[in-house]
Each structure stands twice: as C-alpha cells, then as structure tokens.
C-alpha cells in the first residue's frame, strides 16, 4: 500500500516545484498538493492521509493552526513542517503540534528520507490505535517537584546553565521535550545532539526561560490514568537506569560520547509507559498492552521527534536487545571486546539490574536479562563487574561532548 501525503503551501511555484521534484515517487506515494490550510482540512475530511507536510507562514490559517487541528482530528497523521520562516517565537509555538521539522531550502533527498523514516517508524507499531495515541502527544509531563525546580531556576537571576542542566537531566520528560526542539532543523544543529548539557548550552537560559514560562513546553500536574501507576516512581527508575547505563558503558571502555548516549537512552527507555499512563482513555489501547508495547510506542514517539536513530533503536529494543542491529561479535578467547555490547544491550542490562535492586522483590523477579544474550556475546563473566560499577554511580550531569 502506498504512503498518502498531503502537501500544503500558499506559494504556487513552491507546490509546482515539489510536484516536479517528487514526480519519480508517484508509484510509491499517493500525493495531493493544496494551497491553504482550509483546503487541507477539506481534503482530510474526505480522506485522511499518512503524512501532512505544511509550510509555516500562510494567509488565513497558518501552519501551526493547521497542524493543531490535524493533531486533534487526525492524530494518526504524521505532522511535518517544511518552512523557511524560523523566528524563535514561531519555532517554540510549533513544539506541541509539529512532530518533524525541515527547513527550506530542502533537498528532495532530505524530504524523501524524512517521510520514509516516519513510515519505517510506524512499522514498529502493531495497530493504528497505537499510532493515534502517540500522535496526540505534543510533550511529556514532569512531576510537580521537577517543574517547580526548573521554574525557580529560570526565575533566579543568579542561575547558571549548569543549574538548569542538573534539574533537567534528572527528569526524562524535560529531557525529551528540550531535545526534541534542539534537534529540529530550525535550530540548525550540524549533527544530532545526544547530551542534555549540550542541548541546554545550545539553547541558552533566555530561550529556556521562554520555553518554560511562556510556551508550555515543560508541563506539570499530569496524572496517571492507570490505578497504582506512579509517574514519580517511573522517572526515578529512569534516572537510575541512565546512571547505570553510563556506568556499564564506561566499564566496557566505550568513549565518553557513547557513555553519555547510553545515559540518554537509559533516561528515555520507558517514555512509552508515560504515553500509556497519561493517554489511556476511550481512544487508547487496553492498559494490558502497556508492558509488551511500550518500547515500540516510546521509540515511535522519539523517532518522530527527531532523536538520533541509535537512541530510537535502543528504546525500541531495550526489552529484546537481540532484535536490535546485529551487535559486534563477541571477543576472541582470552580477550574482551570493548564494543560487543550494543546500546540496546547496555540499556537492557542497566534496566534489569536496577529492577533487581528494587526494594519490591516481587517486581524485580519479573525482569530477568534476556536468555542467552551475554553468553552469545561472551560477556557472561562481566555481570559482577557491572554490578560493582553501580555501587559508585555518580548523579552529576552529563559532561559536554566535543
């Protein structure tokens, strides 16, 4: 089945250029081109599409209002912005509505790759119901305490970037929200940002303050709709898993940049559970689907938000790391490979060891390491060393990556 795409731009020459450029994709994509937000909504009312690609500045209904309507009416449709207008105010308005950002001028290859990626990510999900649930997520909620801390920090004239980083790095929701923005094309990062301190430094305190105080990018007061499920407990586990993942990566002699990537993947590995916990309702899957499907839901969300593929894959397969990209073969007899354990495997083991150390032994018993994983990599003997490394976990924020 072909991918259906709706392109929206008020400039006729731009639409014509896109039609010419994408003519070669007509056998793979079903495409429609319209010149206004109103026309786009009329088209969607007749037939919803897989992806909508909209300009930002348009007369009448601008791109943000259009995508906000699409998010409400057709949450399963992936919302992509393609625009050359990128003032900070407009970018920050887009955070809760757009999922993917491309800046004009945009090479046709980049546009094709972005659309193809959205459909590849959708393949992680088992139903349109899950896609609708994820599509309704604009940002993730933080526990009230974290939200109050970042508010106080931003309003303190003596606060530093380090102060803000130390608060954000302890909260997976804030981390995901801020890195979604930093990795958008409109901020022009030359390569994906994969550490919290780099993201905070890239934005600066003034922009961070605008995000917190004026644009609702960081949210609080969301409550779980699942009885007995605590967002605070989940975020605490996520922080512990992040620290453990960093410790394992360093113990395996990975470079510092990879260790911080492991920290980020560990911090975000359970974001799919947050989606389930805060979005469960009449249009959402049964709660019983949370455990088996939360890795795919989290990976789909982060992928749409522009996170590096390595992070997306680690989140997608943190329960089943053997299904991730083929890891480097295990070490030769008598030697230890420093890269045999991939990112998904590192997060998997960190997650399991943190559950094993949980006070509730009945919960911990349900979270064993994937059978055969360490044996197949020749790393079974490393488990005691990793456990020992966790005894010295450092909760300091991630160091900058050059």
N, C-alpha and C positions, 0 to 999 in steps of 0.2 A: 504494500500500500504506500502511495506517495505521500510526502510530507506537504501539508497545506499551509501556505504562508500568505499573510496579508501585509502589503507594504503601504505605508501612509506617509505622504509628503506633499506639502502645498505647492511646491515648485514643479511645474510640468516637465521642465528639462531634466530635473533630477530623476523623476519617475521614468522618463524615456531612457535616460542613461542606464538606470538599473535594469529595465526591461531588456535592453540590448546586451548588457553585461551578463545577465543571468539566463539568456536565451538557451544556452547549452545545458541548463539544468531542467528544461521543461519536461524531460522524461522521468525525472526523479521528484520534482516538486510541482505541486499544483499552486500557481501563483495568481494573485489578484493585486492590482495597483489602484489606489484611490487617493484623492487629493484633499481630504478633510477628515476631521475626527467624526463628524456627523455621518459622513458616507461610510466610514469604517464600522461604526456601530450598526448601521443599516445592513451592511454586508454580513456582520457577525450574527445578527438576528436571523438572517436567512440560513446561514451555515457557519458554525464556529470553526476555527482553524487551530492548527497545532502551534503556530508561532505568529506573533504580530511584531512587525518592525516599524517603529514610528519615529518621525522627526520630533524635535523638542519644541521649536517655536513655530506655531501655526496660528492663523487668524481664527477667531471664534473659539473653538475648543483646542487648547494647546495639548502637547504630547502628554504632559503629566496628568491632566484631567482625563484624557482619553484612556491612558493606561490604568488609572484608578478605577474607571468604570469597567474596564476589561477584567481587572482583578476581582471586582465584586461579582460581576455577571458570569464570567468565564474563567474561573481560577485555574483551570487545567491548561489554558493557553499560555505559552511561554511569552513573556513580555520583554522585548529587546528595543533599546533606544539606539538610533543611528542619527547623530546630530553634530553640527559644527559649532553649536552655541553652547558654551560651557562656563558660564559665570558661576561662582561658588554657590550663590543663592539657589539657582536652578538645580545644580547638581544635588544639593542637600535635600531639596524638595523631592527628588526622584527616589531617594533611598527606600522608601516604603512601597513604591509602586513598580519601578522597573527592576528586572532581575539580571539583565545583561546590558552592558554598555559598549558602544563602539563610537569612535569619533570620526567625523568627516575631516578631510577626505579619507575614505576607507577603501583599501584594495579589495577587489572582488574575492580574492582568495581568503582574506580575513573574514569577510562576511559569510562566505560559504562554510568556512571552518567553524564559525561561531554557531551557525544554525545547525550544522551537522552534529556539533557537540551536544546541543540541547537534546537532540533526538537520541543520541547514544546514551546520555544520562537517563533519559526517560525509560530506556530499556532495563534499567536497574529495578524499576517498579513492576509490580505484578498486576496492577489494576489502575484504571482511570480514576477510581475513587481516591487512591493514594495521591495521584497527581493533582487532583482538585484540592486535597487537604494541604499539600505543600505549596500549591500555587496561591493559597490565601495567606501565606506567611510573608509579612513585609520586614519584620525584625523580631528578635527574640527577647523575651522578658528577663530582667535581672531580679534577684532577690532584693527586697526593700533596703536591706543594710548596705549592699553594694551600691545601689542607686543613690542613697543618701551620702555615701562616702565620696562618690565622684562629683556630686553636686557641690558638696562642701569644698572639695579640692579646687574645682573650677572657679568658685567664688572667692577663693583665698588669693589675695594679690601676691603673696609670697610663694605660692605653689610653683613647682618645677615640673618639667617633663617627666623626671624620674618619679615624682609623687604620683602623677596621673598613671604612669605605666604600672606602678606597683598595685594600684587599685584594679585597673583593667585586666591585668594578667591573672588575677585571682578569679575572674568571672568569665565563663565561657561565652555567655550571651553578649557581653560588651565586646569581647574579643572578636566574635563572629561579625557583629554589626559594624565595627570600625574597619575591619579588614575587607569586608565587602566593598566599602566605599573606597578605600585606598587602592584596591586592585582594579577599580573601574578604569576604563580607558581615559576618562575625562581628567584624571589626576596625573596621567602621563608617566606612570612608573615604567622605567625601562625594562624591568623584569618583575615577576610576581613577588610581592612582599610576603615573607613567611615568618616574620617575628613581630611580636607586639611592640617592642621598643622602637623598631624601625617604623612601624605604622604610626605610632604616636609622634615620633620626631618628624615624620613626613608631613603630618597634618599641622602640627604646632598647637599651642594652647588656645590661641584665638579661635581657630576653626573648630577645635574640640569643644570649646565652650559653646559655640553656636550650635553644634550638634546636640549637646546635652540640654541646653537651656531653651533653644528656640525651635528645634525641628523634631523633637520626639524620637530621635534615633535610638537613644537609650531609654528603655521603658521599665517601669516597675509595677508592682501591685497585681500582676497577673497571677492567677491561682490555678492550681491543677484541678482538672475536672475528673480525675481518677481518684477514687477513695483510697486513702492511705499512701498516696504518692506525694513525695516532698521534693519540690524544686531545689530547696536549700541543700538537702542531702545529696541530690544528684550533682549539683555544682561542686560540692565538697569532694565527692568521689572523682569528678573530672579533674579537679586541681591536683589531687593526689596521684591520679593516673598520669597526668602530664609530667609531674616531677619524677615519677618512677620511669617513664619512657625516656626522659632525658638522661637519667642515671644509667639505664641499660645501654643506651646509645654510646655514652662516654666510656662505659666499661668495655664495650666492644670496639673501642678505638675509632669510632666514627668521628669525622671532623666536627668542629663546633657548630658549623652551619647546619649539618644534619641532625645534631643533637637538639638544636632549637626547633627544627622542623618536627622532630619526634615529640617535643614538648607541645607544640601547637596541635598536632594530630591527636595527642592524648587528651588535651584540653577539650577538643571538639568531638571526641569519638561518640558521645551519646546525645548529640543535639537532636537526633531523630526522636528520642524519647520526649524531649521538650515539645516537639511539634505534636506528638500524640497527646501529651498531657494537657496542653493548652488549647488544642483544636478539636478534641473529641466532642462530637455533637451529632445532630441528625444526619449531616452530610459526611461524616467521618467513618472510617472503618471501625469494626468492633475492637474494643480495647485489647482483646486477646491477641490481636495482630501486632501489638507493640513490640514484644520481645523478638519474634523472628524477623520483623520487617524494619525495625528502627535503624539498622545500619544503612540500608538502601535509601530510606527516607532522608536520613541525615546527609548522605553523600549526594543525593539528588539536589537538596537544598544548597549545599556548599558549592556544588558544581555550577548551578545556575547563578550563584553569587560571585563567580569568577575566581574561586580558590584554586591554587595550583593542583594539577592532576594528581601529584603524589599524595597530597592531603586527602583529596576526594577518594582515592583508591584505598588509603589506609582506613578511612572511616567506613567505607563500603564493606571492607573485608576484615574488620577488627575482630569479628567473631569466628571467621573462617579464613585465616591468612593463607592457607594452602591454595585458595582460589584466586589469590592476587597474582600479579605478574610474576612469572617464574623467578624465584629467588636465585641468587648466585649459588652454584653447587657448594656443598659442604666442604670443609677443609680436608686436605690430604692427611693421611695418617701421621700423627705426631705434630701437626701444625694446626693453627687456629686461623680461620678466615675472618677478617675484621668486617666483612660486608655480607656474610652469609645470611644474616637475618634482615629481611626487608622491613620497611617502615610499618606495614600492616602487622608483621610478626612482633615487632617491638611493642607496638601499642597493645596487641593481643596479650602478650605476657605481662606487661605492666598492669593492664586491666585485671587480669586474673589474680596476680599477686596482691593487688590492692583489695580485691574481694576476699581473698584468703585471709588477709589481715583484718578484715572487718570484724567488729565485735559480734555480729549475728552469725554464728557458725552455720545455722541452717540455710542462710542465704549463700554464704561462701561455698557451701558444698555443691551448689548448682553451677559453679563456674570453674570448670577444670580446663587446663591447657588442651588445645586440640590434639587428639591422639596422633602420635607419630610425627608431629611437627619437628620437635627438637631432635628426635632420633634420625630422621631423614636428612637433617642438616648437620649431623654430627656435633650437636651443641647440647646434648642432654646433660653433660657434666658441668655446664655453665650456670645452671639454675641456682646452686648455693651461692655463687659469687654475686649473681644479680640480687638475690635476697639480701646479701650482706651490704651491697651498694646502697640499698634503700634505707639502711639504717642511718646514712649520712645525708639524706635528702636535704637539699638547700632550697628554701622557698623564695630566694631572691629572684627578681625578674630576669627574663632572658637578656643575654648580652647582645650587643649590636653585631650584625653580620656585615662584613665589609663587602 
